[in-house]
Amino acid sequence: MATSKYFKHNVRSEQSLVESLVIESLQFYGQDLYYLPREIVNKDKVFLDDVPSRFGEAYKIEMYLDGNQFEGEGQLFQKFGIEIRDTATFVVSIKRWKELIGRKLTENNFRPREGDLIYLPMSNSIFEITKCNNYDPFFQLGQLPTYKLTCELFEYNDEDFDTNIANIDNIEADGAFQYKLTFGSGTSGYVVGETITQNFSTFSMKGEITRWSDSDRIMHVAHAGSTDGTFKEFGTTKLVTGGTSTVSATPILVEELQKIQNDAQNKIFDDFESDFLDFSESNPFGDMS
């Protein structure tokens, strides 16, 4: 037989009541997390990817960790070290999402986006959204009250974090490949976060300051690269100028800062291969002419 015509499952007053109860439950049993929308910097039109993504905003919102624990394969001991494959599912109210986050985004503000990040302060970890499911529960009372966000542990890949939240921005300072520039006495005034430029005859080197101290005059620079698109390094013969502070000084020492793995043997291998390998060309695997 057909459904009864005397009962309605999509009464607006009941929908509002259930939605309010869901929001109240998430605020009681959930946690305050931060949602980081991914900003596209240089989209690859072939692979539709954006490696140098930027995260400039962090929106605080309550979410519930479904299952109250991380899932996935956990920690795996691989040939090249430990690989952590934690996954998590977060539940967030659709109404609260639109109020606090969705309306502030310029694109795809109808739901959370795959590729965006969620920062969990309790474990000081970041998860990347891999799937957004808004059909669970499936049209309860004729509406969709929540999003379920399936996430996996985020692997840092030289992304730019400028959220003004120290614990989040420190991920960039700790994980990015960086150069260490040492300056002489009297140098001061550089600002953390500004872009520096070192001009040469045919190209310029640019990078972002992740650490600077007037006392030891040591600067850490991430996201470094040359304007001509080939591999270059900072030098000790040209001025380094800050884009915000306008301070200019010449470094007396330039080093690669290897903090990702403390027992890495980069320097040993580099000295060893110099006896029989020549990597002086800008493209050692291409045409040597």
ChimeraX commands (.cxc) that place a marker at each C-alpha (Angstrom):
marker #1 position 0.00,0.00,0.00 radius 0.5
marker #1 position 1.08,3.61,-0.45 radius 0.5
marker #1 position 2.25,5.79,2.42 radius 0.5
marker #1 position -0.44,7.29,4.57 radius 0.5
marker #1 position -1.76,10.65,3.46 radius 0.5
marker #1 position -2.55,11.56,7.09 radius 0.5
marker #1 position 1.11,11.79,8.18 radius 0.5
marker #1 position 3.70,14.20,6.81 radius 0.5
marker #1 position 7.41,13.67,7.29 radius 0.5
marker #1 position 8.59,17.06,6.08 radius 0.5
marker #1 position 6.94,19.46,8.51 radius 0.5
marker #1 position 9.12,22.56,8.71 radius 0.5
marker #1 position 8.67,23.02,12.46 radius 0.5
marker #1 position 9.88,19.47,13.13 radius 0.5
marker #1 position 12.78,19.90,10.72 radius 0.5
marker #1 position 13.89,23.05,12.56 radius 0.5
marker #1 position 13.61,21.25,15.90 radius 0.5
marker #1 position 15.78,18.34,14.73 radius 0.5
marker #1 position 18.32,20.74,13.21 radius 0.5
marker #1 position 18.56,22.69,16.47 radius 0.5
marker #1 position 19.02,19.46,18.44 radius 0.5
marker #1 position 21.79,18.36,16.07 radius 0.5
marker #1 position 23.61,21.68,16.47 radius 0.5
marker #1 position 23.23,21.53,20.25 radius 0.5
marker #1 position 24.56,17.96,20.35 radius 0.5
marker #1 position 27.60,18.90,18.24 radius 0.5
marker #1 position 28.32,21.82,20.56 radius 0.5
marker #1 position 28.04,19.55,23.62 radius 0.5
marker #1 position 30.01,16.54,22.40 radius 0.5
marker #1 position 32.13,17.97,19.60 radius 0.5
marker #1 position 35.36,19.97,19.51 radius 0.5
marker #1 position 36.38,23.36,18.20 radius 0.5
marker #1 position 38.32,22.69,14.99 radius 0.5
marker #1 position 39.70,24.96,12.28 radius 0.5
marker #1 position 38.68,24.72,8.64 radius 0.5
marker #1 position 41.37,25.83,6.14 radius 0.5
marker #1 position 40.13,26.46,2.58 radius 0.5
marker #1 position 42.71,25.80,-0.12 radius 0.5
marker #1 position 43.59,28.81,-2.27 radius 0.5
marker #1 position 44.70,28.07,-5.82 radius 0.5
marker #1 position 48.00,29.78,-6.70 radius 0.5
marker #1 position 49.09,28.25,-10.02 radius 0.5
marker #1 position 46.70,25.66,-11.41 radius 0.5
marker #1 position 48.10,23.07,-13.80 radius 0.5
marker #1 position 45.73,23.07,-16.78 radius 0.5
marker #1 position 46.79,19.57,-17.81 radius 0.5
marker #1 position 46.61,17.66,-14.51 radius 0.5
marker #1 position 44.23,20.15,-12.83 radius 0.5
marker #1 position 46.55,20.23,-9.82 radius 0.5
marker #1 position 48.04,23.05,-7.79 radius 0.5
marker #1 position 51.23,22.10,-5.95 radius 0.5
marker #1 position 52.09,25.53,-4.45 radius 0.5
marker #1 position 48.71,25.89,-2.73 radius 0.5
marker #1 position 48.18,28.53,-0.08 radius 0.5
marker #1 position 46.12,28.46,3.10 radius 0.5
marker #1 position 45.50,32.02,4.25 radius 0.5
marker #1 position 42.40,31.63,6.43 radius 0.5
marker #1 position 41.37,29.39,9.32 radius 0.5
marker #1 position 37.69,29.33,10.35 radius 0.5
marker #1 position 36.79,28.03,13.80 radius 0.5
marker #1 position 33.77,25.71,13.96 radius 0.5
marker #1 position 32.50,22.87,16.14 radius 0.5
marker #1 position 32.72,19.35,14.71 radius 0.5
marker #1 position 32.24,15.86,16.08 radius 0.5
marker #1 position 34.86,13.16,15.59 radius 0.5
marker #1 position 32.79,10.17,14.49 radius 0.5
marker #1 position 33.87,7.08,16.39 radius 0.5
marker #1 position 35.88,9.15,18.92 radius 0.5
marker #1 position 39.17,7.88,17.50 radius 0.5
marker #1 position 41.39,7.86,14.43 radius 0.5
marker #1 position 40.98,5.00,11.98 radius 0.5
marker #1 position 42.96,3.74,8.99 radius 0.5
marker #1 position 46.07,1.59,8.89 radius 0.5
marker #1 position 47.90,3.55,11.59 radius 0.5
marker #1 position 51.70,3.58,11.66 radius 0.5
marker #1 position 53.51,1.46,9.09 radius 0.5
marker #1 position 57.23,0.76,9.14 radius 0.5
marker #1 position 58.44,1.15,5.57 radius 0.5
marker #1 position 61.81,0.80,3.88 radius 0.5
marker #1 position 62.34,4.56,4.03 radius 0.5
marker #1 position 60.94,5.19,7.51 radius 0.5
marker #1 position 57.61,5.36,9.31 radius 0.5
marker #1 position 54.46,6.16,7.33 radius 0.5
marker #1 position 51.35,7.26,9.24 radius 0.5
marker #1 position 48.04,6.45,7.56 radius 0.5
marker #1 position 45.47,7.78,10.01 radius 0.5
marker #1 position 41.98,8.61,8.80 radius 0.5
marker #1 position 39.08,10.34,10.52 radius 0.5
marker #1 position 35.43,11.23,9.92 radius 0.5
marker #1 position 34.13,14.58,11.13 radius 0.5
marker #1 position 30.47,15.58,11.42 radius 0.5
marker #1 position 29.44,19.23,11.04 radius 0.5
marker #1 position 26.07,20.94,10.88 radius 0.5
marker #1 position 25.11,22.21,7.42 radius 0.5
marker #1 position 23.44,25.28,8.90 radius 0.5
marker #1 position 26.47,26.18,11.02 radius 0.5
marker #1 position 28.77,25.52,8.06 radius 0.5
marker #1 position 26.93,28.00,5.87 radius 0.5
marker #1 position 26.78,30.62,8.63 radius 0.5
marker #1 position 30.45,30.49,9.69 radius 0.5
marker #1 position 32.30,29.38,6.55 radius 0.5
marker #1 position 30.28,28.77,3.38 radius 0.5
marker #1 position 29.06,32.34,2.97 radius 0.5
marker #1 position 32.63,33.66,3.25 radius 0.5
marker #1 position 34.00,31.54,0.42 radius 0.5
marker #1 position 33.90,32.87,-3.13 radius 0.5
marker #1 position 33.72,29.46,-4.81 radius 0.5
marker #1 position 31.84,26.22,-4.11 radius 0.5
marker #1 position 30.22,27.63,-0.99 radius 0.5
marker #1 position 27.50,24.95,-1.05 radius 0.5
marker #1 position 29.59,22.40,0.85 radius 0.5
marker #1 position 33.09,21.63,2.17 radius 0.5
marker #1 position 35.57,20.95,-0.62 radius 0.5
marker #1 position 37.85,17.99,-1.20 radius 0.5
marker #1 position 41.44,19.14,-0.73 radius 0.5
marker #1 position 40.66,21.61,2.04 radius 0.5
marker #1 position 42.15,20.99,5.49 radius 0.5
marker #1 position 40.87,20.53,9.03 radius 0.5
marker #1 position 43.16,21.33,11.97 radius 0.5
marker #1 position 42.57,19.33,15.15 radius 0.5
marker #1 position 44.10,21.25,18.13 radius 0.5
marker #1 position 43.75,18.31,20.53 radius 0.5
marker #1 position 46.31,16.20,18.65 radius 0.5
marker #1 position 47.99,19.13,16.84 radius 0.5
marker #1 position 47.37,17.38,13.52 radius 0.5
marker #1 position 45.93,18.37,10.16 radius 0.5
marker #1 position 43.60,16.24,8.05 radius 0.5
marker #1 position 42.80,16.66,4.35 radius 0.5
marker #1 position 39.21,16.19,3.18 radius 0.5
marker #1 position 38.91,13.35,0.66 radius 0.5
marker #1 position 35.11,13.06,0.52 radius 0.5
marker #1 position 32.13,15.12,1.64 radius 0.5
marker #1 position 28.97,13.09,2.26 radius 0.5
marker #1 position 25.75,14.99,2.95 radius 0.5
marker #1 position 23.39,12.02,2.53 radius 0.5
marker #1 position 23.99,10.41,5.94 radius 0.5
marker #1 position 21.51,10.39,7.62 radius 0.5
marker #1 position 19.50,10.13,4.40 radius 0.5
marker #1 position 16.82,12.87,4.34 radius 0.5
marker #1 position 15.83,12.56,7.97 radius 0.5
marker #1 position 12.37,14.18,8.16 radius 0.5
marker #1 position 12.89,15.28,4.57 radius 0.5
marker #1 position 16.08,17.28,5.14 radius 0.5
marker #1 position 19.87,16.89,5.29 radius 0.5
marker #1 position 21.10,18.16,8.68 radius 0.5
marker #1 position 24.85,17.37,8.56 radius 0.5
marker #1 position 27.94,16.91,6.45 radius 0.5
marker #1 position 30.15,13.88,7.06 radius 0.5
marker #1 position 33.73,14.65,6.08 radius 0.5
marker #1 position 35.98,11.67,5.37 radius 0.5
marker #1 position 39.58,12.78,5.87 radius 0.5
marker #1 position 43.12,11.41,5.85 radius 0.5
marker #1 position 46.21,12.71,7.60 radius 0.5
marker #1 position 47.69,15.60,5.65 radius 0.5
marker #1 position 51.18,15.23,4.14 radius 0.5
marker #1 position 52.95,18.57,3.83 radius 0.5
marker #1 position 54.22,19.34,0.31 radius 0.5
marker #1 position 55.68,22.85,0.46 radius 0.5
marker #1 position 52.29,24.57,0.83 radius 0.5
marker #1 position 52.14,28.13,2.16 radius 0.5
marker #1 position 50.42,28.65,5.54 radius 0.5
marker #1 position 49.56,32.24,6.57 radius 0.5
marker #1 position 46.67,31.80,9.01 radius 0.5
marker #1 position 48.15,33.83,11.91 radius 0.5
marker #1 position 47.64,30.78,14.15 radius 0.5
marker #1 position 51.07,29.80,15.43 radius 0.5
marker #1 position 50.52,26.03,15.70 radius 0.5
marker #1 position 49.28,25.86,12.11 radius 0.5
marker #1 position 51.85,28.19,10.55 radius 0.5
marker #1 position 54.67,26.32,12.33 radius 0.5
marker #1 position 53.96,23.33,10.08 radius 0.5
marker #1 position 55.37,25.34,7.20 radius 0.5
marker #1 position 58.33,26.58,9.24 radius 0.5
marker #1 position 59.20,23.03,10.33 radius 0.5
marker #1 position 58.44,21.07,7.17 radius 0.5
marker #1 position 59.34,23.27,4.20 radius 0.5
marker #1 position 62.67,22.99,2.40 radius 0.5
marker #1 position 64.57,26.11,3.44 radius 0.5
marker #1 position 67.76,28.05,2.99 radius 0.5
marker #1 position 69.70,29.44,5.92 radius 0.5
marker #1 position 71.16,32.90,5.25 radius 0.5
marker #1 position 73.63,34.40,7.71 radius 0.5
marker #1 position 74.23,38.15,7.68 radius 0.5
marker #1 position 77.00,40.30,9.11 radius 0.5
marker #1 position 76.89,42.56,12.15 radius 0.5
marker #1 position 74.57,45.53,12.04 radius 0.5
marker #1 position 71.88,43.83,9.94 radius 0.5
marker #1 position 68.38,44.17,11.41 radius 0.5
marker #1 position 64.78,44.92,10.56 radius 0.5
marker #1 position 63.68,41.98,8.40 radius 0.5
marker #1 position 60.10,40.79,9.05 radius 0.5
marker #1 position 58.95,37.19,9.30 radius 0.5
marker #1 position 56.49,36.40,6.52 radius 0.5
marker #1 position 57.71,38.97,4.02 radius 0.5
marker #1 position 59.06,38.10,0.58 radius 0.5
marker #1 position 62.73,38.74,-0.06 radius 0.5
marker #1 position 64.38,39.32,-3.44 radius 0.5
marker #1 position 67.98,38.95,-4.55 radius 0.5
marker #1 position 68.56,40.37,-8.04 radius 0.5
marker #1 position 71.17,38.95,-10.40 radius 0.5
marker #1 position 71.97,40.00,-13.96 radius 0.5
marker #1 position 69.54,37.68,-15.76 radius 0.5
marker #1 position 67.22,36.46,-12.99 radius 0.5
marker #1 position 66.07,37.08,-9.42 radius 0.5
marker #1 position 65.80,34.79,-6.41 radius 0.5
marker #1 position 62.68,35.08,-4.28 radius 0.5
marker #1 position 61.53,33.42,-1.07 radius 0.5
marker #1 position 59.51,33.84,2.12 radius 0.5
marker #1 position 61.11,34.46,5.52 radius 0.5
marker #1 position 60.03,31.86,8.08 radius 0.5
marker #1 position 62.51,32.89,10.80 radius 0.5
marker #1 position 64.57,35.95,11.52 radius 0.5
marker #1 position 66.39,37.18,14.61 radius 0.5
marker #1 position 68.19,40.50,14.96 radius 0.5
marker #1 position 70.40,38.98,17.64 radius 0.5
marker #1 position 72.04,36.16,15.64 radius 0.5
marker #1 position 71.23,37.65,12.18 radius 0.5
marker #1 position 70.19,34.23,10.82 radius 0.5
marker #1 position 67.36,34.03,8.31 radius 0.5
marker #1 position 65.40,30.96,7.23 radius 0.5
marker #1 position 63.84,31.21,3.75 radius 0.5
marker #1 position 61.16,28.86,2.36 radius 0.5
marker #1 position 59.44,28.60,-1.05 radius 0.5
marker #1 position 62.63,29.83,-2.72 radius 0.5
marker #1 position 62.99,29.88,-6.48 radius 0.5
marker #1 position 64.32,31.83,-9.43 radius 0.5
marker #1 position 62.25,33.96,-11.79 radius 0.5
marker #1 position 63.62,32.22,-14.91 radius 0.5
marker #1 position 62.17,28.84,-13.89 radius 0.5
marker #1 position 65.50,27.00,-13.55 radius 0.5
marker #1 position 67.24,25.83,-10.41 radius 0.5
marker #1 position 69.28,28.58,-8.79 radius 0.5
marker #1 position 70.45,29.39,-5.28 radius 0.5
marker #1 position 70.95,32.49,-3.18 radius 0.5
marker #1 position 74.45,33.98,-3.34 radius 0.5
marker #1 position 76.81,35.98,-1.15 radius 0.5
marker #1 position 77.53,38.79,-3.63 radius 0.5
marker #1 position 74.14,40.52,-4.02 radius 0.5
marker #1 position 71.80,42.40,-1.71 radius 0.5
marker #1 position 68.78,40.65,-0.24 radius 0.5
marker #1 position 65.85,43.09,-0.03 radius 0.5
marker #1 position 62.72,42.65,2.07 radius 0.5
marker #1 position 59.44,43.37,0.31 radius 0.5
marker #1 position 57.77,44.81,3.43 radius 0.5
marker #1 position 60.66,46.10,5.54 radius 0.5
marker #1 position 62.68,47.34,2.50 radius 0.5
marker #1 position 65.82,46.32,4.43 radius 0.5
marker #1 position 68.76,45.41,2.18 radius 0.5
marker #1 position 71.85,43.46,3.18 radius 0.5
marker #1 position 74.28,40.98,1.67 radius 0.5
marker #1 position 74.50,37.50,3.26 radius 0.5
marker #1 position 77.93,36.25,4.21 radius 0.5
marker #1 position 76.92,32.57,4.25 radius 0.5
marker #1 position 74.22,30.57,2.42 radius 0.5
marker #1 position 73.37,26.99,3.47 radius 0.5
marker #1 position 70.64,24.46,2.83 radius 0.5
marker #1 position 68.65,23.90,6.00 radius 0.5
marker #1 position 67.89,20.20,6.39 radius 0.5
marker #1 position 65.53,19.70,9.32 radius 0.5
marker #1 position 63.15,17.13,7.87 radius 0.5
marker #1 position 65.34,14.18,8.86 radius 0.5
marker #1 position 68.05,14.66,11.44 radius 0.5
marker #1 position 70.18,11.73,10.30 radius 0.5
marker #1 position 70.04,12.62,6.58 radius 0.5
marker #1 position 73.35,12.20,4.75 radius 0.5
marker #1 position 72.86,14.86,2.07 radius 0.5
marker #1 position 76.19,16.56,2.76 radius 0.5
marker #1 position 78.12,13.28,2.77 radius 0.5
marker #1 position 76.66,12.16,-0.55 radius 0.5
marker #1 position 77.11,15.61,-2.07 radius 0.5
marker #1 position 80.83,15.61,-1.24 radius 0.5
marker #1 position 81.23,12.03,-2.40 radius 0.5
marker #1 position 79.57,12.43,-5.81 radius 0.5
marker #1 position 81.50,15.59,-6.66 radius 0.5
marker #1 position 84.49,13.41,-7.65 radius 0.5
marker #1 position 82.71,11.77,-10.58 radius 0.5
marker #1 position 79.35,13.53,-11.23 radius 0.5
marker #1 position 78.92,17.00,-12.72 radius 0.5
marker #1 position 75.65,18.72,-11.92 radius 0.5
marker #1 position 76.80,22.20,-12.88 radius 0.5
marker #1 position 74.28,22.42,-15.75 radius 0.5
marker #1 position 70.88,23.85,-14.97 radius 0.5
marker #1 position 69.23,20.76,-16.53 radius 0.5
marker #1 position 71.60,17.78,-16.05 radius 0.5
marker #1 position 69.10,15.29,-17.56 radius 0.5
marker #1 position 68.38,17.25,-20.74 radius 0.5
marker #1 position 70.33,18.47,-23.73 radius 0.5
marker #1 position 73.87,19.31,-22.60 radius 0.5
marker #1 position 74.49,21.51,-25.65 radius 0.5
marker link #1:1,2 radius 0.2
marker link #1:2,3 radius 0.2
marker link #1:3,4 radius 0.2
marker link #1:4,5 radius 0.2
marker link #1:5,6 radius 0.2
marker link #1:6,7 radius 0.2
marker link #1:7,8 radius 0.2
marker link #1:8,9 radius 0.2
marker link #1:9,10 radius 0.2
marker link #1:10,11 radius 0.2
marker link #1:11,12 radius 0.2
marker link #1:12,13 radius 0.2
marker link #1:13,14 radius 0.2
marker link #1:14,15 radius 0.2
marker link #1:15,16 radius 0.2
marker link #1:16,17 radius 0.2
marker link #1:17,18 radius 0.2
marker link #1:18,19 radius 0.2
marker link #1:19,20 radius 0.2
marker link #1:20,21 radius 0.2
marker link #1:21,22 radius 0.2
marker link #1:22,23 radius 0.2
marker link #1:23,24 radius 0.2
marker link #1:24,25 radius 0.2
marker link #1:25,26 radius 0.2
marker link #1:26,27 radius 0.2
marker link #1:27,28 radius 0.2
marker link #1:28,29 radius 0.2
marker link #1:29,30 radius 0.2
marker link #1:30,31 radius 0.2
marker link #1:31,32 radius 0.2
marker link #1:32,33 radius 0.2
marker link #1:33,34 radius 0.2
marker link #1:34,35 radius 0.2
marker link #1:35,36 radius 0.2
marker link #1:36,37 radius 0.2
marker link #1:37,38 radius 0.2
marker link #1:38,39 radius 0.2
marker link #1:39,40 radius 0.2
marker link #1:40,41 radius 0.2
marker link #1:41,42 radius 0.2
marker link #1:42,43 radius 0.2
marker link #1:43,44 radius 0.2
marker link #1:44,45 radius 0.2
marker link #1:45,46 radius 0.2
marker link #1:46,47 radius 0.2
marker link #1:47,48 radius 0.2
marker link #1:48,49 radius 0.2
marker link #1:49,50 radius 0.2
marker link #1:50,51 radius 0.2
marker link #1:51,52 radius 0.2
marker link #1:52,53 radius 0.2
marker link #1:53,54 radius 0.2
marker link #1:54,55 radius 0.2
marker link #1:55,56 radius 0.2
marker link #1:56,57 radius 0.2
marker link #1:57,58 radius 0.2
marker link #1:58,59 radius 0.2
marker link #1:59,60 radius 0.2
marker link #1:60,61 radius 0.2
marker link #1:61,62 radius 0.2
marker link #1:62,63 radius 0.2
marker link #1:63,64 radius 0.2
marker link #1:64,65 radius 0.2
marker link #1:65,66 radius 0.2
marker link #1:66,67 radius 0.2
marker link #1:67,68 radius 0.2
marker link #1:68,69 radius 0.2
marker link #1:69,70 radius 0.2
marker link #1:70,71 radius 0.2
marker link #1:71,72 radius 0.2
marker link #1:72,73 radius 0.2
marker link #1:73,74 radius 0.2
marker link #1:74,75 radius 0.2
marker link #1:75,76 radius 0.2
marker link #1:76,77 radius 0.2
marker link #1:77,78 radius 0.2
marker link #1:78,79 radius 0.2
marker link #1:79,80 radius 0.2
marker link #1:80,81 radius 0.2
marker link #1:81,82 radius 0.2
marker link #1:82,83 radius 0.2
marker link #1:83,84 radius 0.2
marker link #1:84,85 radius 0.2
marker link #1:85,86 radius 0.2
marker link #1:86,87 radius 0.2
marker link #1:87,88 radius 0.2
marker link #1:88,89 radius 0.2
marker link #1:89,90 radius 0.2
marker link #1:90,91 radius 0.2
marker link #1:91,92 radius 0.2
marker link #1:92,93 radius 0.2
marker link #1:93,94 radius 0.2
marker link #1:94,95 radius 0.2
marker link #1:95,96 radius 0.2
marker link #1:96,97 radius 0.2
marker link #1:97,98 radius 0.2
marker link #1:98,99 radius 0.2
marker link #1:99,100 radius 0.2
marker link #1:100,101 radius 0.2
marker link #1:101,102 radius 0.2
marker link #1:102,103 radius 0.2
marker link #1:103,104 radius 0.2
marker link #1:104,105 radius 0.2
marker link #1:105,106 radius 0.2
marker link #1:106,107 radius 0.2
marker link #1:107,108 radius 0.2
marker link #1:108,109 radius 0.2
marker link #1:109,110 radius 0.2
marker link #1:110,111 radius 0.2
marker link #1:111,112 radius 0.2
marker link #1:112,113 radius 0.2
marker link #1:113,114 radius 0.2
marker link #1:114,115 radius 0.2
marker link #1:115,116 radius 0.2
marker link #1:116,117 radius 0.2
marker link #1:117,118 radius 0.2
marker link #1:118,119 radius 0.2
marker link #1:119,120 radius 0.2
marker link #1:120,121 radius 0.2
marker link #1:121,122 radius 0.2
marker link #1:122,123 radius 0.2
marker link #1:123,124 radius 0.2
marker link #1:124,125 radius 0.2
marker link #1:125,126 radius 0.2
marker link #1:126,127 radius 0.2
marker link #1:127,128 radius 0.2
marker link #1:128,129 radius 0.2
marker link #1:129,130 radius 0.2
marker link #1:130,131 radius 0.2
marker link #1:131,132 radius 0.2
marker link #1:132,133 radius 0.2
marker link #1:133,134 radius 0.2
marker link #1:134,135 radius 0.2
marker link #1:135,136 radius 0.2
marker link #1:136,137 radius 0.2
marker link #1:137,138 radius 0.2
marker link #1:138,139 radius 0.2
marker link #1:139,140 radius 0.2
marker link #1:140,141 radius 0.2
marker link #1:141,142 radius 0.2
marker link #1:142,143 radius 0.2
marker link #1:143,144 radius 0.2
marker link #1:144,145 radius 0.2
marker link #1:145,146 radius 0.2
marker link #1:146,147 radius 0.2
marker link #1:147,148 radius 0.2
marker link #1:148,149 radius 0.2
marker link #1:149,150 radius 0.2
marker link #1:150,151 radius 0.2
marker link #1:151,152 radius 0.2
marker link #1:152,153 radius 0.2
marker link #1:153,154 radius 0.2
marker link #1:154,155 radius 0.2
marker link #1:155,156 radius 0.2
marker link #1:156,157 radius 0.2
marker link #1:157,158 radius 0.2
marker link #1:158,159 radius 0.2
marker link #1:159,160 radius 0.2
marker link #1:160,161 radius 0.2
marker link #1:161,162 radius 0.2
marker link #1:162,163 radius 0.2
marker link #1:163,164 radius 0.2
marker link #1:164,165 radius 0.2
marker link #1:165,166 radius 0.2
marker link #1:166,167 radius 0.2
marker link #1:167,168 radius 0.2
marker link #1:168,169 radius 0.2
marker link #1:169,170 radius 0.2
marker link #1:170,171 radius 0.2
marker link #1:171,172 radius 0.2
marker link #1:172,173 radius 0.2
marker link #1:173,174 radius 0.2
marker link #1:174,175 radius 0.2
marker link #1:175,176 radius 0.2
marker link #1:176,177 radius 0.2
marker link #1:177,178 radius 0.2
marker link #1:178,179 radius 0.2
marker link #1:179,180 radius 0.2
marker link #1:180,181 radius 0.2
marker link #1:181,182 radius 0.2
marker link #1:182,183 radius 0.2
marker link #1:183,184 radius 0.2
marker link #1:184,185 radius 0.2
marker link #1:185,186 radius 0.2
marker link #1:186,187 radius 0.2
marker link #1:187,188 radius 0.2
marker link #1:188,189 radius 0.2
marker link #1:189,190 radius 0.2
marker link #1:190,191 radius 0.2
marker link #1:191,192 radius 0.2
marker link #1:192,193 radius 0.2
marker link #1:193,194 radius 0.2
marker link #1:194,195 radius 0.2
marker link #1:195,196 radius 0.2
marker link #1:196,197 radius 0.2
marker link #1:197,198 radius 0.2
marker link #1:198,199 radius 0.2
marker link #1:199,200 radius 0.2
marker link #1:200,201 radius 0.2
marker link #1:201,202 radius 0.2
marker link #1:202,203 radius 0.2
marker link #1:203,204 radius 0.2
marker link #1:204,205 radius 0.2
marker link #1:205,206 radius 0.2
marker link #1:206,207 radius 0.2
marker link #1:207,208 radius 0.2
marker link #1:208,209 radius 0.2
marker link #1:209,210 radius 0.2
marker link #1:210,211 radius 0.2
marker link #1:211,212 radius 0.2
marker link #1:212,213 radius 0.2
marker link #1:213,214 radius 0.2
marker link #1:214,215 radius 0.2
marker link #1:215,216 radius 0.2
marker link #1:216,217 radius 0.2
marker link #1:217,218 radius 0.2
marker link #1:218,219 radius 0.2
marker link #1:219,220 radius 0.2
marker link #1:220,221 radius 0.2
marker link #1:221,222 radius 0.2
marker link #1:222,223 radius 0.2
marker link #1:223,224 radius 0.2
marker link #1:224,225 radius 0.2
marker link #1:225,226 radius 0.2
marker link #1:226,227 radius 0.2
marker link #1:227,228 radius 0.2
marker link #1:228,229 radius 0.2
marker link #1:229,230 radius 0.2
marker link #1:230,231 radius 0.2
marker link #1:231,232 radius 0.2
marker link #1:232,233 radius 0.2
marker link #1:233,234 radius 0.2
marker link #1:234,235 radius 0.2
marker link #1:235,236 radius 0.2
marker link #1:236,237 radius 0.2
marker link #1:237,238 radius 0.2
marker link #1:238,239 radius 0.2
marker link #1:239,240 radius 0.2
marker link #1:240,241 radius 0.2
marker link #1:241,242 radius 0.2
marker link #1:242,243 radius 0.2
marker link #1:243,244 radius 0.2
marker link #1:244,245 radius 0.2
marker link #1:245,246 radius 0.2
marker link #1:246,247 radius 0.2
marker link #1:247,248 radius 0.2
marker link #1:248,249 radius 0.2
marker link #1:249,250 radius 0.2
marker link #1:250,251 radius 0.2
marker link #1:251,252 radius 0.2
marker link #1:252,253 radius 0.2
marker link #1:253,254 radius 0.2
marker link #1:254,255 radius 0.2
marker link #1:255,256 radius 0.2
marker link #1:256,257 radius 0.2
marker link #1:257,258 radius 0.2
marker link #1:258,259 radius 0.2
marker link #1:259,260 radius 0.2
marker link #1:260,261 radius 0.2
marker link #1:261,262 radius 0.2
marker link #1:262,263 radius 0.2
marker link #1:263,264 radius 0.2
marker link #1:264,265 radius 0.2
marker link #1:265,266 radius 0.2
marker link #1:266,267 radius 0.2
marker link #1:267,268 radius 0.2
marker link #1:268,269 radius 0.2
marker link #1:269,270 radius 0.2
marker link #1:270,271 radius 0.2
marker link #1:271,272 radius 0.2
marker link #1:272,273 radius 0.2
marker link #1:273,274 radius 0.2
marker link #1:274,275 radius 0.2
marker link #1:275,276 radius 0.2
marker link #1:276,277 radius 0.2
marker link #1:277,278 radius 0.2
marker link #1:278,279 radius 0.2
marker link #1:279,280 radius 0.2
marker link #1:280,281 radius 0.2
marker link #1:281,282 radius 0.2
marker link #1:282,283 radius 0.2
marker link #1:283,284 radius 0.2
marker link #1:284,285 radius 0.2
marker link #1:285,286 radius 0.2
marker link #1:286,287 radius 0.2
marker link #1:287,288 radius 0.2
marker link #1:288,289 radius 0.2
view
